[in-house]
């Protein structure tokens, strides 16, 4: 593989990791918001 192929692969990996991180943050936020709503009842 040449350098351009490695750069393309690294670009894809970075976006996949970033997407997973953002999805995890969103899931934690939704869970926290639900728990806060339950506690304030």
N, CA, C and O atoms as CSV, one atom per row, in Angstrom:
chain,resi,resn,atom,element,x,y,z
A,1,UNK,N,N,0.852,-1.195,0.000
A,1,UNK,CA,C,0.000,0.000,0.000
A,1,UNK,C,C,0.891,1.250,0.000
A,1,UNK,O,O,1.974,1.272,0.585
A,2,UNK,N,N,0.404,2.255,-0.660
A,2,UNK,CA,C,1.176,3.497,-0.690
A,2,UNK,C,C,0.683,4.463,0.390
A,2,UNK,O,O,-0.282,4.174,1.099
A,3,UNK,N,N,1.337,5.581,0.504
A,3,UNK,CA,C,1.038,6.537,1.568
A,3,UNK,C,C,-0.379,7.087,1.455
A,3,UNK,O,O,-1.028,7.336,2.471
A,4,UNK,N,N,-0.864,7.278,0.234
A,4,UNK,CA,C,-2.219,7.821,0.052
A,4,UNK,C,C,-3.263,6.833,0.569
A,4,UNK,O,O,-4.258,7.240,1.170
A,5,UNK,N,N,-3.045,5.562,0.342
A,5,UNK,CA,C,-3.979,4.548,0.829
A,5,UNK,C,C,-3.989,4.519,2.355
A,5,UNK,O,O,-5.052,4.406,2.966
A,6,UNK,N,N,-2.820,4.621,2.969
A,6,UNK,CA,C,-2.765,4.662,4.434
A,6,UNK,C,C,-3.472,5.901,4.974
A,6,UNK,O,O,-4.170,5.826,5.986
A,7,UNK,N,N,-3.298,7.026,4.314
A,7,UNK,CA,C,-3.967,8.258,4.757
A,7,UNK,C,C,-5.484,8.123,4.629
A,7,UNK,O,O,-6.227,8.569,5.504
A,8,UNK,N,N,-5.933,7.517,3.555
A,8,UNK,CA,C,-7.374,7.315,3.378
A,8,UNK,C,C,-7.920,6.383,4.467
A,8,UNK,O,O,-8.976,6.647,5.040
A,9,UNK,N,N,-7.205,5.308,4.744
A,9,UNK,CA,C,-7.635,4.368,5.785
A,9,UNK,C,C,-7.665,5.063,7.148
A,9,UNK,O,O,-8.597,4.861,7.926
A,10,UNK,N,N,-6.657,5.873,7.437
A,10,UNK,CA,C,-6.615,6.585,8.714
A,10,UNK,C,C,-7.772,7.582,8.811
A,10,UNK,O,O,-8.361,7.746,9.879
A,11,UNK,N,N,-8.096,8.243,7.708
A,11,UNK,CA,C,-9.217,9.189,7.674
A,11,UNK,C,C,-10.524,8.477,8.017
A,11,UNK,O,O,-11.317,8.966,8.822
A,12,UNK,N,N,-10.736,7.325,7.401
A,12,UNK,CA,C,-11.959,6.551,7.659
A,12,UNK,C,C,-12.000,6.104,9.116
A,12,UNK,O,O,-13.045,6.198,9.760
A,13,UNK,N,N,-10.876,5.618,9.644
A,13,UNK,CA,C,-10.836,5.153,11.034
A,13,UNK,C,C,-11.138,6.294,11.997
A,13,UNK,O,O,-11.868,6.106,12.970
A,14,UNK,N,N,-10.587,7.465,11.737
A,14,UNK,CA,C,-10.832,8.616,12.614
A,14,UNK,C,C,-12.310,8.960,12.633
A,14,UNK,O,O,-12.862,9.205,13.705
A,15,UNK,N,N,-12.967,8.986,11.482
A,15,UNK,CA,C,-14.394,9.314,11.441
A,15,UNK,C,C,-15.247,8.247,12.107
A,15,UNK,O,O,-16.252,8.568,12.741
A,16,UNK,N,N,-14.863,6.987,11.972
A,16,UNK,CA,C,-15.612,5.908,12.635
A,16,UNK,C,C,-15.487,6.039,14.150
A,16,UNK,O,O,-16.478,5.914,14.869
A,17,UNK,N,N,-14.283,6.287,14.631
A,17,UNK,CA,C,-14.066,6.450,16.075
A,17,UNK,C,C,-14.816,7.674,16.582
A,17,UNK,O,O,-15.457,7.619,17.632
A,18,UNK,N,N,-14.741,8.773,15.849
A,18,UNK,CA,C,-15.442,9.994,16.254
A,18,UNK,C,C,-16.953,9.767,16.290
A,18,UNK,O,O,-17.626,10.214,17.219
A,19,UNK,N,N,-17.477,9.085,15.301
A,19,UNK,CA,C,-18.914,8.784,15.278
A,19,UNK,C,C,-19.319,7.924,16.463
A,19,UNK,O,O,-20.359,8.163,17.077
A,20,UNK,N,N,-18.514,6.933,16.789
A,20,UNK,CA,C,-18.805,6.090,17.952
A,20,UNK,C,C,-18.757,6.869,19.244
A,20,UNK,O,O,-19.584,6.664,20.133
A,21,UNK,N,N,-17.785,7.768,19.353
A,21,UNK,CA,C,-17.663,8.602,20.552
A,21,UNK,C,C,-18.876,9.518,20.703
A,21,UNK,O,O,-19.428,9.647,21.795
A,22,UNK,N,N,-19.282,10.145,19.618
A,22,UNK,CA,C,-20.444,11.034,19.680
A,22,UNK,C,C,-21.722,10.258,19.989
A,22,UNK,O,O,-22.579,10.744,20.727
A,23,UNK,N,N,-21.855,9.062,19.433
A,23,UNK,CA,C,-23.027,8.232,19.734
A,23,UNK,C,C,-23.043,7.845,21.209
A,23,UNK,O,O,-24.105,7.831,21.832
A,24,UNK,N,N,-21.881,7.533,21.770
A,24,UNK,CA,C,-21.791,7.193,23.188
A,24,UNK,C,C,-22.160,8.392,24.061
A,24,UNK,O,O,-22.887,8.250,25.044
A,25,UNK,N,N,-21.657,9.569,23.700
A,25,UNK,CA,C,-22.001,10.773,24.459
A,25,UNK,C,C,-23.494,11.045,24.416
A,25,UNK,O,O,-24.097,11.387,25.434
A,26,UNK,N,N,-24.087,10.895,23.251
A,26,UNK,CA,C,-25.521,11.129,23.116
A,26,UNK,C,C,-26.320,10.132,23.946
A,26,UNK,O,O,-27.291,10.510,24.601
A,27,UNK,N,N,-25.920,8.870,23.923
A,27,UNK,CA,C,-26.625,7.852,24.710
A,27,UNK,C,C,-26.510,8.148,26.200
A,27,UNK,O,O,-27.485,8.002,26.937
A,28,UNK,N,N,-25.334,8.560,26.649
A,28,UNK,CA,C,-25.161,8.897,28.070
A,28,UNK,C,C,-25.987,10.121,28.450
A,28,UNK,O,O,-26.549,10.175,29.544
A,29,UNK,N,N,-26.066,11.105,27.553
A,29,UNK,CA,C,-26.845,12.309,27.824
A,29,UNK,C,C,-28.326,11.970,27.947
A,29,UNK,O,O,-29.005,12.455,28.852
A,30,UNK,N,N,-28.819,11.146,27.045
A,30,UNK,CA,C,-30.233,10.756,27.092
A,30,UNK,C,C,-30.526,9.996,28.379
A,30,UNK,O,O,-31.558,10.225,29.009
A,31,UNK,N,N,-29.632,9.096,28.777
A,31,UNK,CA,C,-29.818,8.331,30.010
A,31,UNK,C,C,-29.803,9.256,31.228
A,31,UNK,O,O,-30.632,9.120,32.128
A,32,UNK,N,N,-28.853,10.197,31.250
A,32,UNK,CA,C,-28.763,11.131,32.370
A,32,UNK,C,C,-30.008,12.009,32.454
A,32,UNK,O,O,-30.529,12.255,33.541
A,33,UNK,N,N,-30.480,12.478,31.303
A,33,UNK,CA,C,-31.674,13.321,31.290
A,33,UNK,C,C,-32.884,12.545,31.824
A,33,UNK,O,O,-33.706,13.098,32.556
A,34,UNK,N,N,-32.990,11.266,31.458
A,34,UNK,CA,C,-34.091,10.432,31.946
A,34,UNK,C,C,-33.984,10.230,33.452
A,34,UNK,O,O,-34.987,10.314,34.161
A,35,UNK,N,N,-32.772,9.965,33.947
A,35,UNK,CA,C,-32.592,9.759,35.380
A,35,UNK,C,C,-32.910,11.027,36.167
A,35,UNK,O,O,-33.509,10.956,37.240
A,36,UNK,N,N,-32.513,12.188,35.641
A,36,UNK,CA,C,-32.832,13.454,36.322
A,36,UNK,C,C,-34.334,13.692,36.355
A,36,UNK,O,O,-34.870,14.188,37.346
A,37,UNK,N,N,-35.003,13.340,35.278
A,37,UNK,CA,C,-36.453,13.506,35.222
A,37,UNK,C,C,-37.118,12.605,36.261
A,37,UNK,O,O,-38.062,13.018,36.935
A,38,UNK,N,N,-36.620,11.363,36.387
A,38,UNK,CA,C,-37.168,10.433,37.372
A,38,UNK,C,C,-36.923,10.914,38.805
A,38,UNK,O,O,-37.767,10.708,39.677
A,39,UNK,N,N,-35.785,11.546,39.051
A,39,UNK,CA,C,-35.457,11.991,40.399
A,39,UNK,C,C,-36.289,13.204,40.810
A,39,UNK,O,O,-36.557,13.397,41.996
A,40,UNK,N,N,-36.695,14.015,39.850
A,40,UNK,CA,C,-37.436,15.229,40.193
A,40,UNK,C,C,-38.929,14.990,40.332
A,40,UNK,O,O,-39.682,15.921,40.618
A,41,UNK,N,N,-39.364,13.755,40.132
A,41,UNK,CA,C,-40.795,13.464,40.279
A,41,UNK,C,C,-41.209,13.508,41.734
A,41,UNK,O,O,-42.379,13.288,42.050
